Amino acid sequence: MLTAFSTALSALSADSTAISVVGNNLANLNTTGFKASSVEFQDLLYETLGSSQVGMGVQQPTTERVFSQGATQSSSNPLDVAISGQGFLIAKTPSGAIQYTRDGSLTTDSQGNLQTANGDYVQGWSSLTGNVNATGPIGNITVPTGSLRQATPTANMSITMNLDATAANTTPSSGGVANPPTFSTPIEVYDSLGNSHVVTVDFWKTASATPSTPAQWTWAASVPATDGTTTSTGTLQFDQNGNLVSPSSTSTPPAITLTGLTDGASDLTMNWNLFSNGNSTITQYAQASSMSTNSQDGSAAAQMTQISIGNGGVVLAQLSNGQEMQVGQLAMANFVNPDSLIAVGNNNYQVSGFTSNAAVGVPNSGGRGQILGSSLESSTVDISTEFTNLMTYQNSYEAASRVITTADTIMQQTLNIMNPNG
């Protein structure tokens, strides 16, 4: 009979633990990135009585955190992220400990450090110059909003345009007098101080194509005299099909140099790229001369006004000049056996002695999941499943308690038989 008491008590203890697990799951129904735990029961040793085996009860149940995918919800916070698939964000606590989380509720501190909701530093790669190296060691991602991005002088420029094959031949000057160009187009460029200058490129059709000679255009660049000077000039040659043949795609592109800039900036030398992916950006067809687009790689100095995180964990900075640049990259860690991680609160996990080495890298590679910007991952707790489990454990607890009361009644009856006079 004593065995019945101990068996029932083990059930009461196991069911109490299971109910506590369910309670914790339900308490975190709305916790971002929370992973629900499941309970597993195992029986104890058996006692052999003659030809019968009598069980000794149930062991303390084990809990397992199930890292299934939670639903993804949109967020209005541009720094919020959700992980779709396997993996964790890497966070460093203020004390320097490395922990892991699925909670993508991110923010920044006064120094521009990217942090989790509880103040841990999000790990990855960052650069204020826009050249993020995601192959080096990870560290705190720091993007101080309001910091100044230095000016970038123009080094390369391109103009996509057509020159009219039917235009009359002319020359830049005749008898010492300048002739008006056949066509002109402007492009805005930037010097080392970030000041802009409008470079005008003029074109004169100097020769038409023949079966033996290409058509030729002479070009010359100019800037306002109040800005500086340039003497850059050259020629373009086209075959009878209107294709640019000189300079060729293998030639050194022509250069436009601005000197004596009145704002005190360094002399500016720019490559005029005439080809893109092997195709000329300038043609000579029997259509009116026109410019369809131009581009250059310079920019004025600008402040970082806001940061956001896009898909793939790319940290983007919006600049006051309307441009956008990558200033960071979130790192992710993946484990072969994530269920061995130990929950330490604040939506964080740390490795245990059974956890595999962390595979650290960029999202969506090496088995790591994708990071979705302006999103959050919901808890995986299913309320209907938890209520079902709760009722099951409650019934089990009541049944075990009934065993105890029944065994106690039988024990009292046995004692009364041994002592009928009370």
Backbone hydrogen bonds, N-H to C=O, Kabsch-Sander energy under -0.5 kcal/mol:
donor,donor_aa,acceptor,acceptor_aa,energy
5,F,1,M,-1.3
6,S,2,L,-2.0
7,T,3,T,-2.8
8,A,4,A,-2.4
9,L,5,F,-2.5
10,S,6,S,-2.0
11,A,7,T,-1.6
12,L,8,A,-2.4
13,S,9,L,-2.4
14,A,10,S,-2.4
15,D,11,A,-3.0
16,S,12,L,-2.1
17,T,13,S,-2.0
18,A,14,A,-2.3
19,I,15,D,-2.6
20,S,16,S,-1.9
21,V,17,T,-2.0
22,V,18,A,-2.3
23,G,19,I,-2.5
24,N,20,S,-2.2
25,N,21,V,-2.4
26,L,22,V,-2.7
27,A,23,G,-2.2
28,N,24,N,-1.2
28,N,25,N,-0.6
29,L,26,L,-1.5
31,T,28,N,-1.2
33,G,377,E,-2.3
34,F,31,T,-1.9
36,A,34,F,-0.5
38,S,64,E,-2.9
40,E,62,T,-2.8
44,L,57,G,-2.6
47,E,54,V,-3.4
49,L,47,E,-0.6
49,L,52,S,-3.2
50,G,48,T,-0.6
52,S,49,L,-2.2
54,V,47,E,-3.6
55,G,53,Q,-0.5
56,M,45,L,-1.5
59,Q,42,Q,-3.4
62,T,40,E,-2.2
64,E,38,S,-2.3
66,V,36,A,-2.3
66,V,64,E,-0.5
67,F,65,R,-0.7
68,S,66,V,-1.6
73,Q,376,L,-3.0
75,S,374,S,-2.6
80,D,77,N,-1.6
81,V,104,G,-1.8
82,A,372,L,-2.0
84,S,82,A,-0.6
84,S,370,Q,-3.1
85,G,83,I,-0.7
88,F,333,A,-2.1
89,L,101,T,-2.9
90,I,331,A,-0.7
91,A,99,Q,-2.9
92,K,121,Y,-2.5
93,T,91,A,-0.5
93,T,97,A,-2.8
96,G,93,T,-2.3
99,Q,91,A,-3.3
99,Q,97,A,-0.5
100,Y,349,Y,-2.6
101,T,89,L,-2.0
102,R,347,N,-0.6
104,G,102,R,-0.8
106,L,104,G,-1.4
107,T,115,Q,-2.4
109,D,113,N,-1.6
112,G,109,D,-1.8
114,L,141,I,-2.8
115,Q,107,T,-3.4
116,T,120,D,-2.5
119,G,116,T,-1.8
121,Y,92,K,-3.1
122,V,114,L,-2.4
122,V,120,D,-0.5
123,Q,90,I,-2.7
124,G,139,G,-2.4
125,W,329,Q,-2.4
127,S,327,V,-2.3
130,G,127,S,-0.6
132,V,130,G,-1.0
133,N,131,N,-0.5
134,A,132,V,-0.9
136,G,133,N,-0.9
139,G,124,G,-2.3
141,I,122,V,-1.5
142,T,140,N,-0.7
143,V,112,G,-3.0
143,V,141,I,-0.5
145,T,143,V,-0.9
146,G,304,M,-2.8
147,S,144,P,-1.9
149,R,302,A,-4.0
150,Q,148,L,-0.5
152,T,299,S,-2.3
154,T,190,Y,-2.6
157,M,271,N,-2.6
158,S,295,S,-2.5
160,T,293,T,-3.1
161,M,159,I,-0.7
161,M,281,T,-2.2
162,N,290,S,-2.5
163,L,283,T,-2.6
165,A,285,Y,-2.6
167,A,164,D,-1.3
170,T,205,K,-3.4
174,S,177,V,-3.0
177,V,174,S,-1.5
179,N,172,P,-2.9
182,T,203,F,-2.3
183,F,203,F,-1.6
185,T,201,V,-1.8
187,I,199,V,-1.9
189,V,197,H,-2.9
191,D,195,N,-2.3
194,G,191,D,-1.6
197,H,189,V,-2.7
199,V,187,I,-2.8
199,V,197,H,-0.7
200,T,198,V,-0.6
200,T,222,S,-2.7
201,V,185,T,-2.8
201,V,199,V,-0.5
202,D,200,T,-0.6
202,D,220,A,-2.8
203,F,183,F,-2.8
204,W,218,T,-2.5
206,T,204,W,-0.8
206,T,216,Q,-1.9
207,A,216,Q,-1.7
210,T,213,T,-3.2
215,A,238,F,-2.5
216,Q,207,A,-2.5
217,W,236,L,-2.9
218,T,204,W,-2.8
219,W,234,G,-2.8
220,A,202,D,-1.7
221,A,232,S,-2.5
222,S,200,T,-1.8
227,D,224,P,-2.3
228,G,224,P,-1.5
229,T,259,T,-2.4
234,G,219,W,-2.1
236,L,217,W,-2.9
237,Q,246,S,-2.7
238,F,215,A,-2.1
239,D,243,N,-2.3
242,G,239,D,-1.9
245,V,237,Q,-2.9
246,S,237,Q,-1.5
251,S,248,S,-1.3
256,I,270,M,-2.6
257,T,255,A,-0.5
258,L,268,L,-3.4
259,T,229,T,-2.7
259,T,257,T,-0.5
262,T,227,D,-2.4
264,G,261,L,-1.7
268,L,258,L,-2.4
269,T,267,D,-0.5
270,M,256,I,-2.6
271,N,155,A,-2.8
272,W,254,P,-3.2
273,N,157,M,-2.6
273,N,271,N,-1.0
274,L,272,W,-0.6
276,S,279,N,-3.1
279,N,276,S,-1.8
281,T,274,L,-2.8
282,I,274,L,-0.5
283,T,161,M,-1.7
284,Q,242,G,-2.0
287,Q,285,Y,-2.3
290,S,162,N,-1.8
292,S,160,T,-2.5
293,T,160,T,-1.4
295,S,158,S,-2.3
297,D,156,N,-1.6
299,S,152,T,-2.5
302,A,149,R,-1.9
304,M,147,S,-2.2
305,T,303,Q,-0.7
305,T,318,Q,-2.7
306,Q,318,Q,-1.2
308,S,316,L,-2.5
309,I,78,P,-2.7
310,G,314,V,-2.8
312,G,371,I,-3.2
313,G,310,G,-1.5
314,V,310,G,-0.5
315,V,328,G,-2.5
316,L,308,S,-3.2
316,L,314,V,-0.6
317,A,325,M,-3.0
318,Q,306,Q,-3.5
319,L,323,Q,-2.8
320,S,303,Q,-2.2
322,G,319,L,-1.9
325,M,317,A,-1.9
327,V,315,V,-2.7
328,G,315,V,-1.3
329,Q,125,W,-2.5
330,L,313,G,-2.6
331,A,123,Q,-2.0
332,M,361,G,-2.7
333,A,88,F,-2.4
334,N,359,A,-1.2
340,S,337,N,-2.0
341,L,338,P,-1.9
342,I,350,Q,-3.0
343,A,341,L,-0.5
344,V,348,N,-2.2
345,G,348,N,-0.6
348,N,345,G,-1.9
349,Y,100,Y,-2.3
350,Q,342,I,-2.3
355,T,352,S,-1.2
359,A,334,N,-2.6
360,V,358,A,-0.9
361,G,332,M,-2.2
364,N,369,G,-2.9
365,S,362,V,-0.5
368,R,365,S,-2.2
369,G,86,Q,-3.4
370,Q,84,S,-2.5
372,L,82,A,-3.0
374,S,80,D,-1.6
375,S,80,D,-0.7
375,S,372,L,-0.6
376,L,73,Q,-2.5
378,S,71,A,-3.5
380,T,34,F,-2.1
383,I,381,V,-0.6
386,E,382,D,-2.4
387,F,383,I,-2.3
388,T,384,S,-2.0
389,N,385,T,-2.5
390,L,386,E,-2.6
391,M,387,F,-2.3
392,T,388,T,-2.1
393,Y,389,N,-2.7
394,Q,390,L,-2.2
395,N,391,M,-2.4
396,S,392,T,-2.1
397,Y,393,Y,-2.5
398,E,394,Q,-2.5
399,A,395,N,-2.3
400,A,396,S,-2.3
401,S,397,Y,-2.4
402,R,398,E,-1.9
403,V,399,A,-1.6
404,I,400,A,-1.7
405,T,401,S,-2.2
406,T,402,R,-2.4
407,A,403,V,-2.9
408,D,404,I,-2.5
409,T,405,T,-2.1
410,I,406,T,-2.4
411,M,407,A,-2.3
412,Q,408,D,-2.3
413,Q,409,T,-2.4
414,T,410,I,-2.4
415,L,411,M,-2.1
416,N,412,Q,-2.2
417,I,413,Q,-1.9
418,M,414,T,-1.8
419,N,415,L,-1.6
422,G,419,N,-2.2
